[in-house]
Amino acid sequence: MKPYHSRRRRGFTLIEVLMVLVILVIIMSLAVGSYTSAQKKAQINAAKAQIGLFETPLETYHLDMNAYPSSNQGLEALRSPPSDVQNSEKWGGPYLNKPIPLDPWGHSYQYVSPGKYNPDSYDVWSVGPDGVDGTNDDIGNWNIQQ
């Protein structure tokens, strides 16, 4: 006869299970951190791209009207003729076929002419992720190359 061998099933110890859980938590936190960083970078790049897309319609408006839209007229002057312009028959728009988009954080793009950073033309900017104008995270046509 064969000697009786203990056929006791061995399971995982509590320490082994906890170590696996710790490793999984570390991996998940790294993945979430990478995703958040990539998402933030993508939103900034989207804002820069949208700001860059305003350049051609604004320059075309300038060619037609011999001036950029005033700060009061804003970017909406690219969609419909401003009521306070003297030579409205020169307006050749709409210069944008779609409504003015919101920035990636859901805020309206800001516009001023003449610009603080571009005194001979205009400034267009997003107030950035914090939603506060005049902070370091603002993204404007003066810094979209950075």
C-alpha positions as CSV (number, residue, x, y, z in Angstrom):
1,M,0.0,0.0,0.0
2,K,1.0,3.5,-0.7
3,P,1.7,5.7,2.2
4,Y,-1.1,8.2,3.0
5,H,0.0,11.6,1.8
6,S,-1.8,14.6,3.2
7,R,-3.8,16.0,0.4
8,R,-4.6,19.2,2.2
9,R,-5.4,22.0,-0.3
10,R,-3.5,25.0,0.2
11,G,-5.1,28.4,-0.3
12,F,-3.8,31.9,-0.5
13,T,-2.8,33.5,2.8
14,L,-4.3,36.8,3.8
15,I,-0.9,38.5,3.3
16,E,-0.7,37.2,-0.3
17,V,-4.2,38.5,-1.1
18,L,-3.4,41.9,0.5
19,M,-0.2,42.1,-1.5
20,V,-2.1,41.5,-4.8
21,L,-4.6,44.1,-3.9
22,V,-1.9,46.7,-3.1
23,I,-0.2,46.0,-6.4
24,L,-3.6,46.4,-8.3
25,V,-4.2,49.7,-6.5
26,I,-0.8,51.0,-7.4
27,I,-1.3,50.0,-11.1
28,M,-4.8,51.6,-11.2
29,S,-3.5,54.9,-9.6
30,L,-0.8,55.1,-12.2
31,A,-3.2,54.5,-15.0
32,V,-5.7,57.1,-13.7
33,G,-2.9,59.6,-13.3
34,S,-1.7,59.1,-16.8
35,Y,-5.2,59.4,-18.2
36,T,-5.9,62.6,-16.3
37,S,-2.6,64.1,-17.5
38,A,-3.4,63.1,-21.1
39,Q,-6.9,64.5,-20.9
40,K,-5.7,67.8,-19.6
41,K,-3.1,68.1,-22.4
42,A,-5.7,67.2,-25.0
43,Q,-8.1,69.9,-23.7
44,I,-5.3,72.6,-23.8
45,N,-4.4,71.5,-27.4
46,A,-8.1,71.6,-28.4
47,A,-8.4,75.2,-27.1
48,K,-5.3,76.2,-29.0
49,A,-6.6,74.7,-32.2
50,Q,-10.0,76.4,-31.8
51,I,-8.4,79.8,-31.1
52,G,-6.2,79.3,-34.2
53,L,-9.4,78.6,-36.3
54,F,-10.7,82.1,-35.5
55,E,-7.8,83.7,-37.4
56,T,-9.0,83.2,-41.0
57,P,-12.6,84.4,-40.4
58,L,-11.3,87.4,-38.4
59,E,-8.8,88.3,-41.2
60,T,-11.5,87.9,-43.9
61,Y,-13.8,90.2,-41.8
62,H,-10.9,92.7,-41.6
63,L,-10.5,92.6,-45.4
64,D,-14.2,93.2,-46.0
65,M,-14.8,95.8,-43.3
66,N,-11.3,97.4,-43.2
67,A,-11.4,96.8,-39.4
68,Y,-11.6,94.0,-36.9
69,P,-14.9,93.5,-35.0
70,S,-15.0,95.8,-32.0
71,S,-14.8,94.4,-28.5
72,N,-18.6,95.1,-28.1
73,Q,-19.4,93.3,-31.4
74,G,-17.2,90.4,-30.4
75,L,-16.9,87.1,-32.2
76,E,-20.6,87.1,-33.0
77,A,-19.8,89.7,-35.7
78,L,-18.5,86.7,-37.7
79,R,-21.9,85.1,-37.7
80,S,-24.3,88.0,-38.3
81,P,-23.8,91.6,-39.4
82,P,-23.3,93.9,-36.5
83,S,-26.1,96.5,-36.1
84,D,-23.6,99.2,-35.1
85,V,-21.4,99.1,-38.2
86,Q,-21.5,102.0,-40.6
87,N,-21.0,100.2,-43.9
88,S,-23.1,97.1,-43.3
89,E,-23.2,96.4,-47.1
90,K,-19.5,95.5,-47.0
91,W,-20.1,92.7,-44.5
92,G,-19.6,89.5,-46.6
93,G,-20.4,86.9,-43.9
94,P,-21.2,84.8,-42.3
95,Y,-17.6,84.2,-41.8
96,L,-18.3,81.2,-39.6
97,N,-20.9,78.7,-40.6
98,K,-21.4,77.2,-37.2
99,P,-22.1,78.9,-33.8
100,I,-19.1,80.1,-31.8
101,P,-18.0,77.1,-29.9
102,L,-17.3,77.0,-26.2
103,D,-13.8,76.2,-25.0
104,P,-13.1,72.6,-23.8
105,W,-14.1,73.6,-20.2
106,G,-17.5,75.0,-21.3
107,H,-16.6,78.7,-21.1
108,S,-17.1,81.3,-23.9
109,Y,-14.0,82.5,-25.8
110,Q,-13.0,86.0,-24.9
111,Y,-12.3,88.7,-27.6
112,V,-11.0,92.2,-27.5
113,S,-9.9,94.6,-30.2
114,P,-7.5,96.2,-30.1
115,G,-5.8,93.6,-28.1
116,K,-3.7,94.0,-25.0
117,Y,-1.1,91.5,-26.4
118,N,-1.8,92.3,-30.1
119,P,-2.4,96.1,-30.1
120,D,-2.6,96.2,-33.9
121,S,-5.3,93.6,-34.2
122,Y,-7.1,91.5,-31.6
123,D,-6.8,89.1,-28.7
124,V,-8.8,85.9,-28.6
125,W,-8.5,83.6,-25.5
126,S,-9.9,81.0,-23.3
127,V,-9.9,81.5,-19.6
128,G,-8.5,78.0,-19.2
129,P,-9.3,75.2,-16.8
130,D,-9.8,77.4,-13.8
131,G,-12.5,79.6,-15.5
132,V,-10.9,82.8,-14.2
133,D,-9.7,85.5,-16.6
134,G,-6.2,86.9,-16.2
135,T,-4.5,83.8,-14.6
136,N,-1.5,81.8,-15.8
137,D,-3.6,79.1,-17.4
138,D,-5.3,81.4,-19.9
139,I,-4.7,80.3,-23.5
140,G,-4.7,83.1,-26.1
141,N,-3.7,83.8,-29.6
142,W,-0.6,85.4,-28.2
143,N,0.7,82.2,-26.6
144,I,-0.7,79.3,-28.7
145,Q,2.7,78.6,-30.2
146,Q,4.1,77.7,-26.7
